[in-house]
Amino acid sequence: MNQQVLNSLKDNNLLKNADLNKLNIGKEIGKIKTLHGGEVIYREGDSANSVYLVINGEINLVKKNSEGKSHSFIYSDNDFFGAKELFAN
């Protein structure tokens, strides 16, 4: 696993007390993807197949409520996102 990803996992509040060596972390985990402003990671309603960890920067996640009103959620360094969508499938 990439050392930068490992360090970010260790710094994350959810995993800071976990023994990362005992977790079942496969080769799929730890891929680093650099994004630029305006890039779409996934769209609401898409099938989620990953949980994402922001290593550096910010992600703006926009969701619509039942009334169709958009709400914006900002994720930054060491924040996870996508878990709710992944586990809903």
C-alpha positions in Angstrom: 0.0 0.0 0.0 1.2 3.5 -0.8 2.9 5.1 2.2 0.9 8.4 1.7 -2.4 6.4 1.9 -1.2 4.5 4.9 -0.3 7.7 6.8 -3.7 9.2 5.9 -5.5 6.1 7.3 -3.4 6.4 10.5 -4.4 10.0 10.8 -8.1 9.4 10.3 -10.3 9.6 13.4 -12.2 6.5 12.5 -9.0 4.4 12.2 -6.5 6.1 14.4 -6.7 3.4 17.1 -7.0 0.4 14.7 -4.2 -2.0 14.0 -4.0 -1.5 10.2 -1.8 -4.6 9.9 -4.8 -6.7 11.2 -7.4 -5.1 8.8 -8.1 -6.9 5.6 -6.8 -4.3 3.3 -6.3 -5.6 -0.2 -4.5 -4.3 -3.2 -7.5 -2.4 -4.4 -7.2 -0.1 -1.4 -4.6 2.6 -1.6 -5.0 3.8 -5.2 -4.2 7.5 -5.4 -6.2 9.5 -7.9 -5.5 13.2 -8.4 -8.5 15.2 -9.3 -8.9 18.7 -10.6 -11.7 21.3 -10.0 -15.0 20.3 -11.5 -14.2 16.6 -12.0 -17.0 14.2 -11.2 -16.1 11.1 -9.1 -19.6 9.6 -9.2 -23.1 10.9 -9.6 -26.0 10.5 -7.2 -27.8 7.3 -8.0 -24.7 5.6 -9.5 -23.8 2.2 -8.0 -21.0 2.8 -5.5 -18.1 0.4 -5.4 -15.6 2.4 -3.4 -15.1 4.4 -0.2 -12.9 7.4 -0.7 -10.5 9.1 1.6 -9.4 12.7 0.9 -5.7 12.9 1.4 -5.3 16.5 0.5 -7.7 19.2 -0.6 -11.5 19.3 -0.6 -14.4 17.4 -2.2 -17.8 19.0 -2.6 -20.5 16.4 -2.5 -23.9 17.6 -3.7 -27.1 15.6 -2.8 -30.7 16.3 -3.4 -33.3 15.8 -0.7 -36.8 14.3 -1.2 -38.0 17.8 -2.3 -35.3 18.1 -5.0 -33.4 20.8 -3.0 -29.6 20.5 -3.3 -27.4 20.3 -0.2 -23.6 20.6 -0.4 -21.3 18.6 1.9 -17.6 19.5 2.0 -15.0 16.8 2.8 -11.4 17.7 3.4 -8.1 16.1 4.6 -8.6 12.7 6.2 -12.4 12.6 5.6 -14.1 9.5 4.2 -17.0 9.7 1.8 -19.0 7.2 -0.2 -19.5 4.7 2.6 -23.2 5.3 2.9 -23.8 4.7 -0.8 -21.5 1.7 -0.8 -23.3 0.0 2.1 -26.7 0.9 0.8 -26.2 -1.4 -2.2 
